[in-house]
Amino acid sequence: MHEVLTSFHLVTITPWKLIGYLGTFLFTARWFVQFYATRKQKKVVVPMMFWYLSVSGSLLTLIYFIWGKNDSVGIIQTAFPMFVSVYNVFAHLRSRKPETVAPGGPEES
C-alpha cells in the first residue's frame, strides 16, 4: 500500500494517501452539507448527513494515520472528535425519529 501510484511535482500519491484524501474530502464536505441546510431553512441546522460524513471522514483519516502514516498526533487529533460524531449518530438512531428529505419538504421552503 506504500507503492507510489503517481507523483505531481513534490506530491507523491500512494494508496494510503488516497484513503487519507478521501477521508479529508468527506470530513470537509460535511460543512457544505451544513451550509446548504442552513441556507434552505434560514436558521442554523445540523442535519444527520453532517454526522454521517463526520464519522466516515474521521474513520478514513484515522485508518490513514494508524496504518498509512503511523502518526500519533494525527491519531489523537482524529480519534477523540470522532467519538462525539459517533455519539450523535447513536443518539439520533436511539430517538427513532426518522428524518425525511423529500421534494417540497421543509428544506426546500
ZAFIKE-409602 format. One record per atom (N, C-alpha, C): residue number from 1; residue in three letters; atom name; x, y, z. Coordinates in steps of 0.1 Angstrom, whole numbers, always signed. Each point is the difference from the previous one (the first is absolute). Layout:
! residues N
nr; rest; atom; xx; yy; zz
NUM; ALA; CA; X; Y; Z .
...
//
This chain:
! residues 109
nr; rest; atom; xx; yy; zz
1; MET; N; +8; -12; +0 .
1; MET; CA; -8; +12; +0 .
1; MET; C; +9; +13; +0 .
2; HIS; N; +13; -2; +2 .
2; HIS; CA; +8; +12; +0 .
2; HIS; C; +7; +2; -14 .
3; GLU; N; -4; -8; -10 .
3; GLU; CA; +6; +2; -13 .
3; GLU; C; -5; +13; -6 .
4; VAL; N; +8; +7; -8 .
4; VAL; CA; -3; +12; -6 .
4; VAL; C; -9; -2; -12 .
5; LEU; N; -12; +6; +0 .
5; LEU; CA; -8; -1; -11 .
5; LEU; C; +3; +11; -11 .
6; THR; N; +3; +12; +5 .
6; THR; CA; +4; +11; -9 .
6; THR; C; +6; +11; +8 .
7; SER; N; +6; +9; -6 .
7; SER; CA; +6; +12; +6 .
7; SER; C; -3; +12; -8 .
8; PHE; N; -4; +11; +7 .
8; PHE; CA; -2; +13; -6 .
8; PHE; C; +10; +9; +7 .
9; HIS; N; +9; +5; -7 .
9; HIS; CA; +11; +9; +6 .
9; HIS; C; +5; -5; +13 .
10; LEU; N; -4; +5; +11 .
10; LEU; CA; +6; -5; +13 .
10; LEU; C; -10; -9; +8 .
11; VAL; N; -12; -3; -6 .
11; VAL; CA; -10; -8; +6 .
11; VAL; C; +0; -14; -5 .
12; THR; N; +2; -10; +8 .
12; THR; CA; +0; -14; -3 .
12; THR; C; -13; -6; +4 .
13; ILE; N; -6; -7; -9 .
13; ILE; CA; -13; -6; +3 .
13; ILE; C; +2; -15; +2 .
14; THR; N; -5; -5; +11 .
14; THR; CA; +0; -15; +4 .
14; THR; C; -14; -4; +3 .
15; PRO; N; -3; -13; +0 .
15; PRO; CA; -14; -4; +4 .
15; PRO; C; -4; +5; +14 .
16; TRP; N; +10; +1; +9 .
16; TRP; CA; -3; +5; +13 .
16; TRP; C; -4; +15; +0 .
17; LYS; N; +7; +7; -9 .
17; LYS; CA; -3; +15; -1 .
17; LYS; C; -14; +1; -6 .
18; LEU; N; -4; -8; -10 .
18; LEU; CA; -13; +1; -5 .
18; LEU; C; -11; -2; +10 .
19; ILE; N; +3; -10; +10 .
19; ILE; CA; -10; -2; +11 .
19; ILE; C; +0; +13; +8 .
20; GLY; N; +11; +5; +3 .
20; GLY; CA; +1; +13; +8 .
20; GLY; C; -7; +11; -7 .
21; TYR; N; +2; +2; -13 .
21; TYR; CA; -6; +10; -7 .
21; TYR; C; -15; -1; -1 .
22; LEU; N; -5; -13; -1 .
22; LEU; CA; -14; -2; +0 .
22; LEU; C; -6; +3; +13 .
23; GLY; N; +6; -4; +11 .
23; GLY; CA; -4; +4; +13 .
23; GLY; C; -1; +15; +2 .
24; THR; N; +10; +7; -4 .
24; THR; CA; +0; +14; +1 .
24; THR; C; -11; +7; -8 .
25; PHE; N; -2; -5; -12 .
25; PHE; CA; -11; +5; -9 .
25; PHE; C; -13; -2; +7 .
26; LEU; N; -3; -12; +6 .
26; LEU; CA; -13; -3; +6 .
26; LEU; C; -1; +9; +13 .
27; PHE; N; +10; +1; +7 .
27; PHE; CA; +0; +8; +12 .
27; PHE; C; -3; +15; -3 .
28; THR; N; +6; +5; -11 .
28; THR; CA; -2; +14; -4 .
28; THR; C; -14; +1; -6 .
29; ALA; N; -5; -10; -7 .
29; ALA; CA; -13; +1; -7 .
29; ALA; C; -12; +2; +10 .
30; ARG; N; +2; -4; +13 .
30; ARG; CA; -10; +2; +10 .
30; ARG; C; -4; +14; +2 .
31; TRP; N; +10; +9; -2 .
31; TRP; CA; -2; +15; +2 .
31; TRP; C; -9; +5; -11 .
32; PHE; N; +2; -5; -12 .
32; PHE; CA; -8; +4; -11 .
32; PHE; C; -15; -5; +1 .
33; VAL; N; -1; -12; +6 .
33; VAL; CA; -14; -5; +3 .
33; VAL; C; -7; +9; +10 .
34; GLN; N; +8; +3; +11 .
34; GLN; CA; -6; +8; +10 .
34; GLN; C; -3; +14; -5 .
35; PHE; N; +8; +6; -8 .
35; PHE; CA; -2; +13; -6 .
35; PHE; C; -13; +0; -9 .
36; TYR; N; -1; -10; -8 .
36; TYR; CA; -12; -2; -9 .
36; TYR; C; -13; -1; +8 .
37; ALA; N; +0; -8; +11 .
37; ALA; CA; -12; -2; +8 .
37; ALA; C; -3; +13; +7 .
38; THR; N; +10; +7; +5 .
38; THR; CA; -3; +13; +7 .
38; THR; C; -5; +10; -10 .
39; ARG; N; +5; +1; -12 .
39; ARG; CA; -5; +9; -10 .
39; ARG; C; -14; -3; -3 .
40; LYS; N; -4; -13; -2 .
40; LYS; CA; -13; -3; -4 .
40; LYS; C; -10; +2; +11 .
41; GLN; N; +3; -2; +13 .
41; GLN; CA; -9; +2; +11 .
41; GLN; C; +1; +14; +6 .
42; LYS; N; +9; +8; -4 .
42; LYS; CA; +2; +13; +4 .
42; LYS; C; +2; +1; +16 .
43; LYS; N; +6; -11; +5 .
43; LYS; CA; +4; +0; +14 .
43; LYS; C; +11; -11; +1 .
44; VAL; N; +8; +1; +11 .
44; VAL; CA; +11; -9; +1 .
44; VAL; C; -6; -15; +3 .
45; VAL; N; +4; -9; -9 .
45; VAL; CA; -4; -14; +0 .
45; VAL; C; +12; -9; -1 .
46; VAL; N; +0; -11; +7 .
46; VAL; CA; +10; -10; -2 .
46; VAL; C; -7; -13; -4 .
47; PRO; N; -1; -3; -13 .
47; PRO; CA; -7; -12; -4 .
47; PRO; C; +8; -12; +3 .
48; MET; N; -6; -12; +0 .
48; MET; CA; +6; -12; +4 .
48; MET; C; +11; -3; -10 .
49; MET; N; -1; +4; -13 .
49; MET; CA; +11; -3; -9 .
49; MET; C; +13; +6; +4 .
50; PHE; N; -1; +11; +8 .
50; PHE; CA; +12; +6; +5 .
50; PHE; C; +8; -10; +9 .
51; TRP; N; -8; -7; +9 .
51; TRP; CA; +6; -9; +9 .
51; TRP; C; +5; -13; -7 .
52; TYR; N; -8; -4; -10 .
52; TYR; CA; +4; -12; -8 .
52; TYR; C; +14; +3; -7 .
53; LEU; N; +1; +12; -6 .
53; LEU; CA; +12; +4; -7 .
53; LEU; C; +11; +1; +10 .
54; SER; N; -3; +5; +12 .
54; SER; CA; +11; +2; +10 .
54; SER; C; +5; -14; +4 .
55; VAL; N; -9; -10; +2 .
55; VAL; CA; +5; -13; +4 .
55; VAL; C; +8; -7; -11 .
56; SER; N; -5; +1; -12 .
56; SER; CA; +7; -7; -11 .
56; SER; C; +13; +7; -3 .
57; GLY; N; +0; +13; +0 .
57; GLY; CA; +13; +7; -3 .
57; GLY; C; +10; -2; +11 .
58; SER; N; -5; +0; +13 .
58; SER; CA; +9; -2; +11 .
58; SER; C; +6; -15; +0 .
59; LEU; N; -9; -9; -4 .
59; LEU; CA; +5; -14; +0 .
59; LEU; C; +10; -2; -11 .
60; LEU; N; -2; +6; -12 .
60; LEU; CA; +10; -2; -10 .
60; LEU; C; +14; +7; +3 .
61; THR; N; -1; +12; +6 .
61; THR; CA; +12; +7; +4 .
61; THR; C; +7; -7; +12 .
62; LEU; N; -8; -6; +9 .
62; LEU; CA; +6; -7; +11 .
62; LEU; C; +7; -13; -6 .
63; ILE; N; -6; -7; -9 .
63; ILE; CA; +7; -11; -7 .
63; ILE; C; +13; +4; -6 .
64; TYR; N; -1; +12; -7 .
64; TYR; CA; +12; +5; -6 .
64; TYR; C; +11; +3; +10 .
65; PHE; N; -3; +7; +11 .
65; PHE; CA; +10; +3; +10 .
65; PHE; C; +5; -12; +8 .
66; ILE; N; -8; -10; +1 .
66; ILE; CA; +4; -12; +8 .
66; ILE; C; +9; -9; -9 .
67; TRP; N; -4; -4; -12 .
67; TRP; CA; +7; -9; -8 .
67; TRP; C; +8; +6; -12 .
68; GLY; N; -5; +11; -5 .
68; GLY; CA; +7; +6; -11 .
68; GLY; C; +12; +9; +4 .
69; LYS; N; -2; +7; +11 .
69; LYS; CA; +11; +10; +3 .
69; LYS; C; +6; -3; +14 .
70; ASN; N; -8; -7; +9 .
70; ASN; CA; +5; -3; +13 .
70; ASN; C; +3; +13; +8 .
71; ASP; N; -9; +9; +0 .
71; ASP; CA; +2; +13; +6 .
71; ASP; C; -9; +2; +12 .
72; SER; N; +6; +0; +12 .
72; SER; CA; -8; +0; +13 .
72; SER; C; -7; +13; +1 .
73; VAL; N; +5; +12; -5 .
73; VAL; CA; -7; +12; +1 .
73; VAL; C; -13; +0; -9 .
74; GLY; N; +1; -6; -12 .
74; GLY; CA; -12; -1; -8 .
74; GLY; C; -10; -10; +6 .
75; ILE; N; +5; -10; +6 .
75; ILE; CA; -9; -10; +6 .
75; ILE; C; -8; +7; +11 .
76; ILE; N; +6; +7; +9 .
76; ILE; CA; -6; +7; +11 .
76; ILE; C; -10; +10; -5 .
77; GLN; N; +5; +8; -10 .
77; GLN; CA; -8; +11; -5 .
77; GLN; C; -13; -5; -7 .
78; THR; N; +1; -12; -5 .
78; THR; CA; -12; -6; -7 .
78; THR; C; -9; -8; +9 .
79; ALA; N; +6; -8; +9 .
79; ALA; CA; -7; -9; +8 .
79; ALA; C; -10; +6; +10 .
80; PHE; N; +5; +10; +7 .
80; PHE; CA; -9; +5; +11 .
80; PHE; C; -12; +8; -6 .
81; PRO; N; +1; +8; -10 .
81; PRO; CA; -12; +7; -5 .
81; PRO; C; -9; -10; -7 .
82; MET; N; +5; -12; -5 .
82; MET; CA; -8; -10; -6 .
82; MET; C; -10; -5; +10 .
83; PHE; N; +4; -1; +13 .
83; PHE; CA; -9; -5; +10 .
83; PHE; C; -13; +8; +1 .
84; VAL; N; +1; +13; -1 .
84; VAL; CA; -11; +9; +0 .
84; VAL; C; -9; -2; -12 .
85; SER; N; +5; -2; -11 .
85; SER; CA; -8; -3; -12 .
85; SER; C; -7; -13; +1 .
86; VAL; N; +7; -10; +5 .
86; VAL; CA; -6; -14; +1 .
86; VAL; C; -11; +1; +11 .
87; TYR; N; +2; +7; +11 .
87; TYR; CA; -10; +2; +10 .
87; TYR; C; -13; +7; -6 .
88; ASN; N; +2; +10; -8 .
88; ASN; CA; -12; +7; -5 .
88; ASN; C; -7; -9; -10 .
89; VAL; N; +7; -8; -8 .
89; VAL; CA; -7; -9; -9 .
89; VAL; C; -9; -10; +8 .
90; PHE; N; +6; -6; +11 .
90; PHE; CA; -7; -10; +8 .
90; PHE; C; -11; +7; +8 .
91; ALA; N; +2; +12; +5 .
91; ALA; CA; -11; +7; +6 .
91; ALA; C; -12; +3; -9 .
92; HIS; N; +3; +3; -12 .
92; HIS; CA; -10; +2; -10 .
92; HIS; C; -8; -13; -3 .
93; LEU; N; +8; -11; -2 .
93; LEU; CA; -6; -13; -3 .
93; LEU; C; -9; -5; +12 .
94; ARG; N; +5; +3; +12 .
94; ARG; CA; -8; -4; +12 .
94; ARG; C; -13; +7; +1 .
95; SER; N; +0; +13; -5 .
95; SER; CA; -13; +8; +1 .
95; SER; C; -11; -5; -9 .
96; ARG; N; +5; -8; -10 .
96; ARG; CA; -9; -6; -10 .
96; ARG; C; -10; +10; -7 .
97; LYS; N; +5; +12; -1 .
97; LYS; CA; -7; +11; -7 .
97; LYS; C; +5; +0; -14 .
98; PRO; N; -7; -5; -10 .
98; PRO; CA; +5; -1; -14 .
98; PRO; C; +2; +14; -6 .
99; GLU; N; +11; +2; -6 .
99; GLU; CA; +2; +13; -8 .
99; GLU; C; -4; -2; -14 .
100; THR; N; -10; +7; -5 .
100; THR; CA; -4; -1; -14 .
100; THR; C; +4; +12; -8 .
101; VAL; N; +6; -3; -11 .
101; VAL; CA; +3; +10; -10 .
101; VAL; C; -7; -3; -12 .
102; ALA; N; -9; +8; -4 .
102; ALA; CA; -8; -3; -12 .
102; ALA; C; -2; +13; -8 .
103; PRO; N; -3; -1; -12 .
103; PRO; CA; -3; +12; -8 .
103; PRO; C; -11; +8; +6 .
104; GLY; N; +2; +13; +1 .
104; GLY; CA; -11; +8; +6 .
104; GLY; C; +0; +0; +15 .
105; GLY; N; +10; -7; +6 .
105; GLY; CA; +0; +0; +15 .
105; GLY; C; +5; +13; +6 .
106; PRO; N; +2; +0; +13 .
106; PRO; CA; +4; +13; +6 .
106; PRO; C; +14; +5; -4 .
107; GLU; N; +9; -9; -5 .
107; GLU; CA; +13; +5; -4 .
107; GLU; C; -1; +7; -14 .
108; GLU; N; -12; -1; -6 .
108; GLU; CA; -1; +7; -13 .
108; GLU; C; -9; +12; +1 .
109; SER; N; -4; +4; +12 .
109; SER; CA; -9; +11; +2 .
109; SER; C; +7; +13; -1 .
//
